[in-house]
Amino acid sequence: MNLDWTALGQVAAVSLAVTVAVVAVFALGVLGLARHEGAREEGGTSTLGSAQAGLCFLACAAVVAYGIYLIVPQFH
């Protein structure tokens, strides 16, 4: 019986950690997008901001796609 609660606690801890990590990466993507827009308003371009936003959003999309892959049994 105790093993069941331990497994549930581990799943909850991993879920929380992954959620916080994905939100942090998404926030970094929004920051990169803001850098790009800020540079554009000043008449310049921010390649670094665009690259940061693109990579962060791509990483978030990959994590979501992997989660869907794990949930949907037809993909296995």
PyMOL Python script that loads the backbone (N, CA, C, O; Angstrom):
from pymol import cmd

cmd.read_pdbstr("""\
ATOM      1  N   MET A   1       0.827  -1.196   0.000  1.00  0.00           N
ATOM      2  CA  MET A   1       0.000   0.000   0.000  1.00  0.00           C
ATOM      3  C   MET A   1       0.869   1.258   0.000  1.00  0.00           C
ATOM      4  O   MET A   1       0.557   2.229  -0.689  1.00  0.00           O
ATOM      5  N   ASN A   2       1.955   1.241   0.768  1.00  0.00           N
ATOM      6  CA  ASN A   2       2.830   2.403   0.848  1.00  0.00           C
ATOM      7  C   ASN A   2       3.522   2.659  -0.489  1.00  0.00           C
ATOM      8  O   ASN A   2       3.798   3.809  -0.830  1.00  0.00           O
ATOM      9  N   LEU A   3       3.802   1.607  -1.242  1.00  0.00           N
ATOM     10  CA  LEU A   3       4.455   1.739  -2.533  1.00  0.00           C
ATOM     11  C   LEU A   3       3.578   2.505  -3.521  1.00  0.00           C
ATOM     12  O   LEU A   3       4.094   3.251  -4.353  1.00  0.00           O
ATOM     13  N   ASP A   4       2.270   2.331  -3.440  1.00  0.00           N
ATOM     14  CA  ASP A   4       1.354   3.049  -4.325  1.00  0.00           C
ATOM     15  C   ASP A   4       1.426   4.559  -4.097  1.00  0.00           C
ATOM     16  O   ASP A   4       1.426   5.335  -5.052  1.00  0.00           O
ATOM     17  N   TRP A   5       1.488   4.967  -2.846  1.00  0.00           N
ATOM     18  CA  TRP A   5       1.559   6.397  -2.541  1.00  0.00           C
ATOM     19  C   TRP A   5       2.907   6.973  -2.957  1.00  0.00           C
ATOM     20  O   TRP A   5       2.986   8.126  -3.381  1.00  0.00           O
ATOM     21  N   THR A   6       3.957   6.184  -2.839  1.00  0.00           N
ATOM     22  CA  THR A   6       5.279   6.640  -3.265  1.00  0.00           C
ATOM     23  C   THR A   6       5.305   6.874  -4.768  1.00  0.00           C
ATOM     24  O   THR A   6       5.834   7.884  -5.232  1.00  0.00           O
ATOM     25  N   ALA A   7       4.742   5.954  -5.520  1.00  0.00           N
ATOM     26  CA  ALA A   7       4.692   6.098  -6.976  1.00  0.00           C
ATOM     27  C   ALA A   7       3.857   7.312  -7.364  1.00  0.00           C
ATOM     28  O   ALA A   7       4.230   8.056  -8.271  1.00  0.00           O
ATOM     29  N   LEU A   8       2.751   7.514  -6.695  1.00  0.00           N
ATOM     30  CA  LEU A   8       1.910   8.669  -6.983  1.00  0.00           C
ATOM     31  C   LEU A   8       2.645   9.969  -6.672  1.00  0.00           C
ATOM     32  O   LEU A   8       2.544  10.940  -7.422  1.00  0.00           O
ATOM     33  N   GLY A   9       3.378   9.984  -5.575  1.00  0.00           N
ATOM     34  CA  GLY A   9       4.167  11.162  -5.216  1.00  0.00           C
ATOM     35  C   GLY A   9       5.266  11.439  -6.235  1.00  0.00           C
ATOM     36  O   GLY A   9       5.535  12.597  -6.555  1.00  0.00           O
ATOM     37  N   GLN A  10       5.898  10.396  -6.742  1.00  0.00           N
ATOM     38  CA  GLN A  10       6.935  10.571  -7.751  1.00  0.00           C
ATOM     39  C   GLN A  10       6.357  11.119  -9.054  1.00  0.00           C
ATOM     40  O   GLN A  10       6.946  12.002  -9.677  1.00  0.00           O
ATOM     41  N   VAL A  11       5.221  10.602  -9.457  1.00  0.00           N
ATOM     42  CA  VAL A  11       4.574  11.098 -10.671  1.00  0.00           C
ATOM     43  C   VAL A  11       4.171  12.558 -10.497  1.00  0.00           C
ATOM     44  O   VAL A  11       4.341  13.359 -11.416  1.00  0.00           O
ATOM     45  N   ALA A  12       3.645  12.908  -9.344  1.00  0.00           N
ATOM     46  CA  ALA A  12       3.257  14.294  -9.083  1.00  0.00           C
ATOM     47  C   ALA A  12       4.474  15.216  -9.092  1.00  0.00           C
ATOM     48  O   ALA A  12       4.407  16.319  -9.634  1.00  0.00           O
ATOM     49  N   ALA A  13       5.575  14.783  -8.505  1.00  0.00           N
ATOM     50  CA  ALA A  13       6.784  15.608  -8.458  1.00  0.00           C
ATOM     51  C   ALA A  13       7.368  15.817  -9.851  1.00  0.00           C
ATOM     52  O   ALA A  13       7.764  16.929 -10.199  1.00  0.00           O
ATOM     53  N   VAL A  14       7.424  14.760 -10.643  1.00  0.00           N
ATOM     54  CA  VAL A  14       7.946  14.883 -12.010  1.00  0.00           C
ATOM     55  C   VAL A  14       7.029  15.760 -12.846  1.00  0.00           C
ATOM     56  O   VAL A  14       7.509  16.586 -13.623  1.00  0.00           O
ATOM     57  N   SER A  15       5.724  15.598 -12.702  1.00  0.00           N
ATOM     58  CA  SER A  15       4.773  16.420 -13.452  1.00  0.00           C
ATOM     59  C   SER A  15       4.923  17.892 -13.100  1.00  0.00           C
ATOM     60  O   SER A  15       4.904  18.749 -13.984  1.00  0.00           O
ATOM     61  N   LEU A  16       5.069  18.183 -11.837  1.00  0.00           N
ATOM     62  CA  LEU A  16       5.251  19.569 -11.403  1.00  0.00           C
ATOM     63  C   LEU A  16       6.558  20.149 -11.937  1.00  0.00           C
ATOM     64  O   LEU A  16       6.583  21.283 -12.414  1.00  0.00           O
ATOM     65  N   ALA A  17       7.636  19.384 -11.859  1.00  0.00           N
ATOM     66  CA  ALA A  17       8.939  19.861 -12.336  1.00  0.00           C
ATOM     67  C   ALA A  17       8.922  20.115 -13.842  1.00  0.00           C
ATOM     68  O   ALA A  17       9.450  21.127 -14.302  1.00  0.00           O
ATOM     69  N   VAL A  18       8.328  19.220 -14.602  1.00  0.00           N
ATOM     70  CA  VAL A  18       8.266  19.399 -16.053  1.00  0.00           C
ATOM     71  C   VAL A  18       7.375  20.590 -16.399  1.00  0.00           C
ATOM     72  O   VAL A  18       7.686  21.346 -17.319  1.00  0.00           O
ATOM     73  N   THR A  19       6.291  20.762 -15.686  1.00  0.00           N
ATOM     74  CA  THR A  19       5.408  21.900 -15.934  1.00  0.00           C
ATOM     75  C   THR A  19       6.124  23.213 -15.681  1.00  0.00           C
ATOM     76  O   THR A  19       6.027  24.139 -16.486  1.00  0.00           O
ATOM     77  N   VAL A  20       6.837  23.302 -14.577  1.00  0.00           N
ATOM     78  CA  VAL A  20       7.584  24.525 -14.263  1.00  0.00           C
ATOM     79  C   VAL A  20       8.656  24.767 -15.322  1.00  0.00           C
ATOM     80  O   VAL A  20       8.862  25.908 -15.736  1.00  0.00           O
ATOM     81  N   ALA A  21       9.337  23.723 -15.766  1.00  0.00           N
ATOM     82  CA  ALA A  21      10.379  23.872 -16.786  1.00  0.00           C
ATOM     83  C   ALA A  21       9.796  24.353 -18.113  1.00  0.00           C
ATOM     84  O   ALA A  21      10.370  25.233 -18.754  1.00  0.00           O
ATOM     85  N   VAL A  22       8.670  23.789 -18.531  1.00  0.00           N
ATOM     86  CA  VAL A  22       8.062  24.200 -19.797  1.00  0.00           C
ATOM     87  C   VAL A  22       7.578  25.643 -19.713  1.00  0.00           C
ATOM     88  O   VAL A  22       7.731  26.400 -20.672  1.00  0.00           O
ATOM     89  N   VAL A  23       7.002  26.029 -18.593  1.00  0.00           N
ATOM     90  CA  VAL A  23       6.553  27.414 -18.431  1.00  0.00           C
ATOM     91  C   VAL A  23       7.751  28.367 -18.462  1.00  0.00           C
ATOM     92  O   VAL A  23       7.660  29.447 -19.046  1.00  0.00           O
ATOM     93  N   ALA A  24       8.859  27.988 -17.849  1.00  0.00           N
ATOM     94  CA  ALA A  24      10.060  28.834 -17.864  1.00  0.00           C
ATOM     95  C   ALA A  24      10.622  28.974 -19.272  1.00  0.00           C
ATOM     96  O   ALA A  24      11.019  30.068 -19.673  1.00  0.00           O
ATOM     97  N   VAL A  25      10.661  27.886 -20.021  1.00  0.00           N
ATOM     98  CA  VAL A  25      11.152  27.949 -21.402  1.00  0.00           C
ATOM     99  C   VAL A  25      10.209  28.781 -22.262  1.00  0.00           C
ATOM    100  O   VAL A  25      10.666  29.549 -23.108  1.00  0.00           O
ATOM    101  N   PHE A  26       8.915  28.642 -22.060  1.00  0.00           N
ATOM    102  CA  PHE A  26       7.950  29.449 -22.807  1.00  0.00           C
ATOM    103  C   PHE A  26       8.121  30.930 -22.474  1.00  0.00           C
ATOM    104  O   PHE A  26       8.039  31.781 -23.360  1.00  0.00           O
ATOM    105  N   ALA A  27       8.358  31.235 -21.201  1.00  0.00           N
ATOM    106  CA  ALA A  27       8.577  32.624 -20.800  1.00  0.00           C
ATOM    107  C   ALA A  27       9.839  33.196 -21.447  1.00  0.00           C
ATOM    108  O   ALA A  27       9.865  34.368 -21.823  1.00  0.00           O
ATOM    109  N   LEU A  28      10.879  32.382 -21.578  1.00  0.00           N
ATOM    110  CA  LEU A  28      12.083  32.830 -22.277  1.00  0.00           C
ATOM    111  C   LEU A  28      11.788  33.090 -23.751  1.00  0.00           C
ATOM    112  O   LEU A  28      12.361  34.003 -24.346  1.00  0.00           O
ATOM    113  N   GLY A  29      10.901  32.297 -24.340  1.00  0.00           N
ATOM    114  CA  GLY A  29      10.487  32.540 -25.715  1.00  0.00           C
ATOM    115  C   GLY A  29       9.735  33.852 -25.855  1.00  0.00           C
ATOM    116  O   GLY A  29       9.948  34.590 -26.816  1.00  0.00           O
ATOM    117  N   VAL A  30       8.871  34.144 -24.918  1.00  0.00           N
ATOM    118  CA  VAL A  30       8.144  35.414 -24.933  1.00  0.00           C
ATOM    119  C   VAL A  30       9.122  36.578 -24.750  1.00  0.00           C
ATOM    120  O   VAL A  30       8.959  37.628 -25.371  1.00  0.00           O
ATOM    121  N   LEU A  31      10.129  36.394 -23.904  1.00  0.00           N
ATOM    122  CA  LEU A  31      11.151  37.422 -23.715  1.00  0.00           C
ATOM    123  C   LEU A  31      11.920  37.666 -25.018  1.00  0.00           C
ATOM    124  O   LEU A  31      12.184  38.813 -25.378  1.00  0.00           O
ATOM    125  N   GLY A  32      12.272  36.603 -25.714  1.00  0.00           N
ATOM    126  CA  GLY A  32      12.949  36.759 -27.000  1.00  0.00           C
ATOM    127  C   GLY A  32      12.078  37.456 -28.024  1.00  0.00           C
ATOM    128  O   GLY A  32      12.564  38.274 -28.804  1.00  0.00           O
ATOM    129  N   LEU A  33      10.797  37.138 -28.026  1.00  0.00           N
ATOM    130  CA  LEU A  33       9.863  37.809 -28.931  1.00  0.00           C
ATOM    131  C   LEU A  33       9.741  39.286 -28.585  1.00  0.00           C
ATOM    132  O   LEU A  33       9.644  40.125 -29.481  1.00  0.00           O
ATOM    133  N   ALA A  34       9.743  39.610 -27.307  1.00  0.00           N
ATOM    134  CA  ALA A  34       9.689  41.012 -26.880  1.00  0.00           C
ATOM    135  C   ALA A  34      10.960  41.749 -27.288  1.00  0.00           C
ATOM    136  O   ALA A  34      10.898  42.911 -27.691  1.00  0.00           O
ATOM    137  N   ARG A  35      12.109  41.088 -27.188  1.00  0.00           N
ATOM    138  CA  ARG A  35      13.361  41.705 -27.637  1.00  0.00           C
ATOM    139  C   ARG A  35      13.303  42.009 -29.130  1.00  0.00           C
ATOM    140  O   ARG A  35      13.712  43.081 -29.575  1.00  0.00           O
ATOM    141  N   HIS A  36      12.793  41.059 -29.887  1.00  0.00           N
ATOM    142  CA  HIS A  36      12.682  41.247 -31.333  1.00  0.00           C
ATOM    143  C   HIS A  36      11.752  42.418 -31.661  1.00  0.00           C
ATOM    144  O   HIS A  36      12.085  43.269 -32.486  1.00  0.00           O
ATOM    145  N   GLU A  37      10.604  42.455 -31.021  1.00  0.00           N
ATOM    146  CA  GLU A  37       9.645  43.536 -31.272  1.00  0.00           C
ATOM    147  C   GLU A  37      10.192  44.886 -30.819  1.00  0.00           C
ATOM    148  O   GLU A  37       9.979  45.898 -31.487  1.00  0.00           O
ATOM    149  N   GLY A  38      10.897  44.906 -29.683  1.00  0.00           N
ATOM    150  CA  GLY A  38      11.485  46.149 -29.195  1.00  0.00           C
ATOM    151  C   GLY A  38      12.539  46.682 -30.155  1.00  0.00           C
ATOM    152  O   GLY A  38      12.606  47.886 -30.403  1.00  0.00           O
ATOM    153  N   ALA A  39      13.353  45.800 -30.688  1.00  0.00           N
ATOM    154  CA  ALA A  39      14.373  46.220 -31.651  1.00  0.00           C
ATOM    155  C   ALA A  39      13.721  46.683 -32.950  1.00  0.00           C
ATOM    156  O   ALA A  39      14.201  47.617 -33.593  1.00  0.00           O
ATOM    157  N   ARG A  40      12.642  46.038 -33.328  1.00  0.00           N
ATOM    158  CA  ARG A  40      11.942  46.427 -34.564  1.00  0.00           C
ATOM    159  C   ARG A  40      11.314  47.810 -34.428  1.00  0.00           C
ATOM    160  O   ARG A  40      11.305  48.583 -35.386  1.00  0.00           O
ATOM    161  N   GLU A  41      10.793  48.126 -33.251  1.00  0.00           N
ATOM    162  CA  GLU A  41      10.202  49.445 -33.026  1.00  0.00           C
ATOM    163  C   GLU A  41      11.256  50.545 -33.065  1.00  0.00           C
ATOM    164  O   GLU A  41      10.961  51.686 -33.421  1.00  0.00           O
ATOM    165  N   GLU A  42      12.495  50.194 -32.695  1.00  0.00           N
ATOM    166  CA  GLU A  42      13.578  51.171 -32.730  1.00  0.00           C
ATOM    167  C   GLU A  42      14.223  51.269 -34.108  1.00  0.00           C
ATOM    168  O   GLU A  42      15.187  52.013 -34.288  1.00  0.00           O
ATOM    169  N   GLY A  43      13.708  50.535 -35.068  1.00  0.00           N
ATOM    170  CA  GLY A  43      14.220  50.605 -36.421  1.00  0.00           C
ATOM    171  C   GLY A  43      15.295  49.581 -36.739  1.00  0.00           C
ATOM    172  O   GLY A  43      15.860  49.617 -37.832  1.00  0.00           O
ATOM    173  N   GLY A  44      15.589  48.699 -35.852  1.00  0.00           N
ATOM    174  CA  GLY A  44      16.611  47.678 -36.079  1.00  0.00           C
ATOM    175  C   GLY A  44      15.995  46.295 -36.116  1.00  0.00           C
ATOM    176  O   GLY A  44      14.775  46.140 -36.168  1.00  0.00           O
ATOM    177  N   THR A  45      16.842  45.311 -36.088  1.00  0.00           N
ATOM    178  CA  THR A  45      16.372  43.934 -36.014  1.00  0.00           C
ATOM    179  C   THR A  45      17.143  43.217 -34.914  1.00  0.00           C
ATOM    180  O   THR A  45      18.284  43.562 -34.606  1.00  0.00           O
ATOM    181  N   SER A  46      16.519  42.246 -34.349  1.00  0.00           N
ATOM    182  CA  SER A  46      17.158  41.452 -33.305  1.00  0.00           C
ATOM    183  C   SER A  46      17.124  39.994 -33.724  1.00  0.00           C
ATOM    184  O   SER A  46      16.158  39.277 -33.461  1.00  0.00           O
ATOM    185  N   THR A  47      18.189  39.570 -34.376  1.00  0.00           N
ATOM    186  CA  THR A  47      18.274  38.175 -34.801  1.00  0.00           C
ATOM    187  C   THR A  47      18.351  37.254 -33.594  1.00  0.00           C
ATOM    188  O   THR A  47      17.780  36.164 -33.596  1.00  0.00           O
ATOM    189  N   LEU A  48      19.058  37.698 -32.568  1.00  0.00           N
ATOM    190  CA  LEU A  48      19.177  36.882 -31.361  1.00  0.00           C
ATOM    191  C   LEU A  48      17.815  36.689 -30.692  1.00  0.00           C
ATOM    192  O   LEU A  48      17.496  35.590 -30.237  1.00  0.00           O
ATOM    193  N   GLY A  49      17.016  37.751 -30.634  1.00  0.00           N
ATOM    194  CA  GLY A  49      15.678  37.636 -30.047  1.00  0.00           C
ATOM    195  C   GLY A  49      14.789  36.697 -30.840  1.00  0.00           C
ATOM    196  O   GLY A  49      14.040  35.908 -30.264  1.00  0.00           O
ATOM    197  N   SER A  50      14.871  36.780 -32.160  1.00  0.00           N
ATOM    198  CA  SER A  50      14.078  35.890 -33.016  1.00  0.00           C
ATOM    199  C   SER A  50      14.507  34.439 -32.837  1.00  0.00           C
ATOM    200  O   SER A  50      13.672  33.540 -32.733  1.00  0.00           O
ATOM    201  N   ALA A  51      15.821  34.222 -32.803  1.00  0.00           N
ATOM    202  CA  ALA A  51      16.330  32.858 -32.633  1.00  0.00           C
ATOM    203  C   ALA A  51      15.945  32.306 -31.265  1.00  0.00           C
ATOM    204  O   ALA A  51      15.557  31.143 -31.149  1.00  0.00           O
ATOM    205  N   GLN A  52      16.051  33.134 -30.234  1.00  0.00           N
ATOM    206  CA  GLN A  52      15.682  32.702 -28.888  1.00  0.00           C
ATOM    207  C   GLN A  52      14.215  32.313 -28.836  1.00  0.00           C
ATOM    208  O   GLN A  52      13.867  31.266 -28.291  1.00  0.00           O
ATOM    209  N   ALA A  53      13.355  33.149 -29.401  1.00  0.00           N
ATOM    210  CA  ALA A  53      11.920  32.858 -29.392  1.00  0.00           C
ATOM    211  C   ALA A  53      11.629  31.580 -30.170  1.00  0.00           C
ATOM    212  O   ALA A  53      10.877  30.720 -29.711  1.00  0.00           O
ATOM    213  N   GLY A  54      12.226  31.465 -31.344  1.00  0.00           N
ATOM    214  CA  GLY A  54      11.977  30.283 -32.168  1.00  0.00           C
ATOM    215  C   GLY A  54      12.412  28.998 -31.496  1.00  0.00           C
ATOM    216  O   GLY A  54      11.676  28.011 -31.503  1.00  0.00           O
ATOM    217  N   LEU A  55      13.603  29.000 -30.915  1.00  0.00           N
ATOM    218  CA  LEU A  55      14.101  27.792 -30.249  1.00  0.00           C
ATOM    219  C   LEU A  55      13.269  27.428 -29.026  1.00  0.00           C
ATOM    220  O   LEU A  55      12.981  26.255 -28.789  1.00  0.00           O
ATOM    221  N   CYS A  56      12.889  28.433 -28.254  1.00  0.00           N
ATOM    222  CA  CYS A  56      12.098  28.158 -27.054  1.00  0.00           C
ATOM    223  C   CYS A  56      10.711  27.628 -27.416  1.00  0.00           C
ATOM    224  O   CYS A  56      10.234  26.672 -26.804  1.00  0.00           O
ATOM    225  N   PHE A  57      10.069  28.239 -28.400  1.00  0.00           N
ATOM    226  CA  PHE A  57       8.744  27.770 -28.795  1.00  0.00           C
ATOM    227  C   PHE A  57       8.822  26.387 -29.442  1.00  0.00           C
ATOM    228  O   PHE A  57       7.915  25.571 -29.273  1.00  0.00           O
ATOM    229  N   LEU A  58       9.895  26.121 -30.180  1.00  0.00           N
ATOM    230  CA  LEU A  58      10.087  24.801 -30.767  1.00  0.00           C
ATOM    231  C   LEU A  58      10.280  23.745 -29.678  1.00  0.00           C
ATOM    232  O   LEU A  58       9.749  22.639 -29.776  1.00  0.00           O
ATOM    233  N   ALA A  59      11.044  24.093 -28.642  1.00  0.00           N
ATOM    234  CA  ALA A  59      11.247  23.165 -27.530  1.00  0.00           C
ATOM    235  C   ALA A  59       9.925  22.878 -26.813  1.00  0.00           C
ATOM    236  O   ALA A  59       9.653  21.734 -26.450  1.00  0.00           O
ATOM    237  N   CYS A  60       9.106  23.913 -26.608  1.00  0.00           N
ATOM    238  CA  CYS A  60       7.801  23.708 -25.961  1.00  0.00           C
ATOM    239  C   CYS A  60       6.906  22.822 -26.820  1.00  0.00           C
ATOM    240  O   CYS A  60       6.222  21.939 -26.302  1.00  0.00           O
ATOM    241  N   ALA A  61       6.909  23.055 -28.125  1.00  0.00           N
ATOM    242  CA  ALA A  61       6.098  22.235 -29.023  1.00  0.00           C
ATOM    243  C   ALA A  61       6.572  20.783 -29.009  1.00  0.00           C
ATOM    244  O   ALA A  61       5.758  19.862 -29.074  1.00  0.00           O
ATOM    245  N   ALA A  62       7.888  20.576 -28.925  1.00  0.00           N
ATOM    246  CA  ALA A  62       8.421  19.216 -28.876  1.00  0.00           C
ATOM    247  C   ALA A  62       8.000  18.497 -27.593  1.00  0.00           C
ATOM    248  O   ALA A  62       7.674  17.311 -27.620  1.00  0.00           O
ATOM    249  N   VAL A  63       8.008  19.217 -26.477  1.00  0.00           N
ATOM    250  CA  VAL A  63       7.589  18.600 -25.209  1.00  0.00           C
ATOM    251  C   VAL A  63       6.110  18.237 -25.254  1.00  0.00           C
ATOM    252  O   VAL A  63       5.715  17.168 -24.788  1.00  0.00           O
ATOM    253  N   VAL A  64       5.296  19.123 -25.812  1.00  0.00           N
ATOM    254  CA  VAL A  64       3.858  18.838 -25.926  1.00  0.00           C
ATOM    255  C   VAL A  64       3.623  17.654 -26.860  1.00  0.00           C
ATOM    256  O   VAL A  64       2.807  16.783 -26.560  1.00  0.00           O
ATOM    257  N   ALA A  65       4.329  17.615 -27.986  1.00  0.00           N
ATOM    258  CA  ALA A  65       4.179  16.493 -28.928  1.00  0.00           C
ATOM    259  C   ALA A  65       4.601  15.179 -28.277  1.00  0.00           C
ATOM    260  O   ALA A  65       3.955  14.152 -28.485  1.00  0.00           O
ATOM    261  N   TYR A  66       5.679  15.200 -27.494  1.00  0.00           N
ATOM    262  CA  TYR A  66       6.115  13.991 -26.800  1.00  0.00           C
ATOM    263  C   TYR A  66       5.080  13.550 -25.760  1.00  0.00           C
ATOM    264  O   TYR A  66       4.831  12.356 -25.597  1.00  0.00           O
ATOM    265  N   GLY A  67       4.489  14.499 -25.070  1.00  0.00           N
ATOM    266  CA  GLY A  67       3.439  14.159 -24.112  1.00  0.00           C
ATOM    267  C   GLY A  67       2.237  13.532 -24.785  1.00  0.00           C
ATOM    268  O   GLY A  67       1.661  12.575 -24.266  1.00  0.00           O
ATOM    269  N   ILE A  68       1.854  14.061 -25.932  1.00  0.00           N
ATOM    270  CA  ILE A  68       0.745  13.471 -26.688  1.00  0.00           C
ATOM    271  C   ILE A  68       1.116  12.076 -27.161  1.00  0.00           C
ATOM    272  O   ILE A  68       0.289  11.164 -27.132  1.00  0.00           O
ATOM    273  N   TYR A  69       2.365  11.910 -27.599  1.00  0.00           N
ATOM    274  CA  TYR A  69       2.837  10.590 -28.016  1.00  0.00           C
ATOM    275  C   TYR A  69       2.728   9.583 -26.875  1.00  0.00           C
ATOM    276  O   TYR A  69       2.334   8.437 -27.092  1.00  0.00           O
ATOM    277  N   LEU A  70       3.073  10.006 -25.664  1.00  0.00           N
ATOM    278  CA  LEU A  70       3.010   9.102 -24.512  1.00  0.00           C
ATOM    279  C   LEU A  70       1.586   8.762 -24.122  1.00  0.00           C
ATOM    280  O   LEU A  70       1.327   7.666 -23.625  1.00  0.00           O
ATOM    281  N   ILE A  71       0.652   9.688 -24.340  1.00  0.00           N
ATOM    282  CA  ILE A  71      -0.728   9.490 -23.907  1.00  0.00           C
ATOM    283  C   ILE A  71      -1.521   8.645 -24.901  1.00  0.00           C
ATOM    284  O   ILE A  71      -2.285   7.769 -24.497  1.00  0.00           O
ATOM    285  N   VAL A  72      -1.346   8.902 -26.202  1.00  0.00           N
ATOM    286  CA  VAL A  72      -2.167   8.231 -27.218  1.00  0.00           C
ATOM    287  C   VAL A  72      -1.552   6.898 -27.587  1.00  0.00           C
ATOM    288  O   VAL A  72      -0.444   6.861 -28.123  1.00  0.00           O
ATOM    289  N   PRO A  73      -2.240   5.803 -27.314  1.00  0.00           N
ATOM    290  CA  PRO A  73      -1.638   4.484 -27.549  1.00  0.00           C
ATOM    291  C   PRO A  73      -1.475   4.128 -29.037  1.00  0.00           C
ATOM    292  O   PRO A  73      -0.659   3.263 -29.356  1.00  0.00           O
ATOM    293  N   GLN A  74      -2.199   4.747 -29.931  1.00  0.00           N
ATOM    294  CA  GLN A  74      -2.083   4.443 -31.352  1.00  0.00           C
ATOM    295  C   GLN A  74      -0.719   4.845 -31.907  1.00  0.00           C
ATOM    296  O   GLN A  74      -0.318   4.335 -32.954  1.00  0.00           O
ATOM    297  N   PHE A  75       0.003   5.738 -31.242  1.00  0.00           N
ATOM    298  CA  PHE A  75       1.291   6.207 -31.714  1.00  0.00           C
ATOM    299  C   PHE A  75       2.434   5.254 -31.356  1.00  0.00           C
ATOM    300  O   PHE A  75       3.555   5.439 -31.827  1.00  0.00           O
ATOM    301  N   HIS A  76       2.173   4.257 -30.546  1.00  0.00           N
ATOM    302  CA  HIS A  76       3.239   3.350 -30.114  1.00  0.00           C
ATOM    303  C   HIS A  76       3.390   2.232 -31.074  1.00  0.00           C
ATOM    304  O   HIS A  76       4.240   1.363 -30.880  1.00  0.00           O
TER     305      HIS A  76
END
""", "prot")
cmd.dss("prot")
cmd.show_as("cartoon", "prot")
cmd.util.cbc("prot")
cmd.orient("prot")
